[in-house]
């Protein structure tokens, strides 16, 4: 059985304010994104986006990566 998932890759350019992260979360929900791959992550604030699990690596120079996955998506780590 084939599954189709909506993915996005974003360079978020170190956004850190809760207002901008909330706007990004709204974008994910509006576009019905299943998995988001992020670059230039400087904080772990992305764990506050509802309905998404965040896997975050801030990196040594605070230019890390993150993966956001819908909470109802079944995956193995």
C-alpha positions as CSV (number, residue, x, y, z in Angstrom):
1,X,0.0,0.0,0.0
2,X,1.4,3.4,-1.0
3,X,1.4,6.4,1.3
4,X,1.8,10.0,0.3
5,X,3.4,12.4,2.8
6,X,3.8,16.1,2.6
7,X,7.4,17.2,3.3
8,X,9.0,20.6,3.6
9,X,12.6,21.8,4.0
10,X,13.1,25.2,5.5
11,X,16.1,27.3,6.4
12,X,14.5,29.2,9.3
13,X,17.4,31.6,9.7
14,X,17.7,31.2,13.4
15,X,14.2,32.3,14.4
16,X,13.8,32.0,18.1
17,X,10.8,34.2,19.2
18,X,7.6,32.3,20.3
19,X,5.6,34.6,17.9
20,X,7.6,33.5,14.8
21,X,7.6,29.9,15.9
22,X,3.9,30.0,16.4
23,X,3.5,31.5,12.9
24,X,5.6,28.7,11.5
25,X,3.4,26.1,13.4
26,X,0.4,27.8,11.8
27,X,2.0,27.4,8.4
28,X,2.6,23.7,9.0
29,X,-1.0,23.1,9.9
30,X,-2.4,25.2,7.0
31,X,-0.3,23.3,4.5
32,X,-1.0,20.0,6.3
33,X,2.7,19.2,6.4
34,X,3.6,15.7,7.8
35,X,7.4,16.1,8.1
36,X,9.4,19.4,8.3
37,X,13.2,19.4,7.9
38,X,14.7,22.6,9.4
39,X,18.1,24.2,9.2
40,X,19.7,27.0,11.2
41,X,18.0,26.0,14.5
42,X,19.3,27.8,17.5
43,X,16.8,26.9,20.2
44,X,14.6,24.0,21.2
45,X,11.5,26.2,21.1
46,X,10.1,24.1,18.3
47,X,8.9,21.6,20.9
48,X,6.1,24.0,21.6
49,X,4.4,23.5,18.2
50,X,1.3,21.6,18.9
51,X,0.6,18.3,17.1
52,X,4.2,17.9,16.2
53,X,7.1,16.0,17.8
54,X,10.5,17.7,17.5
55,X,13.9,16.0,17.2
56,X,16.5,18.8,17.6
57,X,20.2,19.1,17.3
58,X,21.3,22.7,18.1
59,X,24.8,22.0,17.0
60,X,28.1,23.4,18.3
61,X,27.8,26.8,16.8
62,X,24.0,27.1,17.3
63,X,23.3,26.3,13.7
64,X,21.7,23.0,14.1
65,X,19.0,21.0,12.4
66,X,15.6,19.8,13.5
67,X,12.9,17.4,12.2
68,X,9.3,18.0,13.1
69,X,6.9,15.1,12.6
70,X,3.1,15.0,13.1
71,X,2.3,13.3,16.4
72,X,-0.1,10.9,14.6
73,X,2.6,9.8,12.2
74,X,4.0,6.4,13.1
75,X,7.8,6.2,12.8
76,X,10.7,4.4,14.4
77,X,13.7,6.1,15.8
